[in-house]
Amino acid sequence: MSLGWFRCGRGRTQAAEPDGRRVLVRAIQQLPPECHDVFVLHRFEDMPLDEVAAHLGIDQALAEARLAEALVRLCGVVDEAEARHSSERS
């Protein structure tokens, strides 16, 4: 399974597959609301973090922390799903 446009610490995965997208969409939906809002505004609405912070009425450092938390959580889900997928192929 690969998630094309989603980049985690271990590098970029290749072409996105429908299963990978479903995993990622589900993981994004399950983020805590404060992390979800920052992630979606920044990554999907292309809003700079200072604008995200202003839009949500929070400090920029808090917006950065929430984005980092979202990315850590999402990478964990992606890594887990890819490990599961790899073991199923073996």
N, C-alpha and C positions, 0 to 999 in steps of 0.2 A: 504494500500500500504506500502510496506517496501523495503528498499534499502540495504539489507544485509551487504555489506562490507563498506558502507559509514557511518561514525560515526560523529554525531553532538553533541553539548553540552548536549543534553538531554539523551544521552545514545546511545547504538547501536541498530539499528533496526534488525529485524530477517531476515528470508530468503528473498532473492531478488526476485521481481516479474518483469516481462517484462515491465509493465507500469512504475514502479519505475525507472528502468534502462533508459527508454526513457526520463523520466523527467530529470534525472541526466545528461545524455549525452547532451540533449538540453541545459541545464543550463551551462555545461562546455563549449559548443560551443559558448555561448553568453557572456562568461566572456570577459572583456577587454583584448586585446592581451597581454599586459604586465603581467597580472595575469594568463591568460591561459597558457602562455609559462612556467612560474615558476611552476604552479600546475602540468601540464602534465609531465614536466621533473622530478619533485620531486616524484610525486605519481605513475606515470606509467612507467617511465624509471629508477626508484629507484636511482636517482642521489641525493647525499647529497647536502644540501643547499649551502655549500661553492663551490661545483663543478657547481651547477646551476648558481650561481653568476658569477663565472669565465667564464663559457660557454656563458653567456649573456652579459658579460662585465659590470656588475653592482656590487655595494657593497653588501656584504652579508646581511647587515641590510635591504637594500632595497628589496632583494629577500625574506627575512623573512616577511616584511611588505606586499609584494604582495601576498605571500602565505596566510597570515592571511586574507587579503581582499578577496581572492578567496574563502576561507573556509567560511567566514561570508556570502558571497553572496550565495554560494551553500547551506549552511544550511538553509538560509532563503527560498530558492526555495523549498527545501525538506520539511521543516516544513509546508509551505503553501500548497504544494501538498498533504501531509499527512492529514492536517486539512480538505481540500476539500474532500478527499477520505473518511474520517471518517464521514463527514456530509452527504455524498451521501449514505452511508450504513445505516444511521439512519432513 
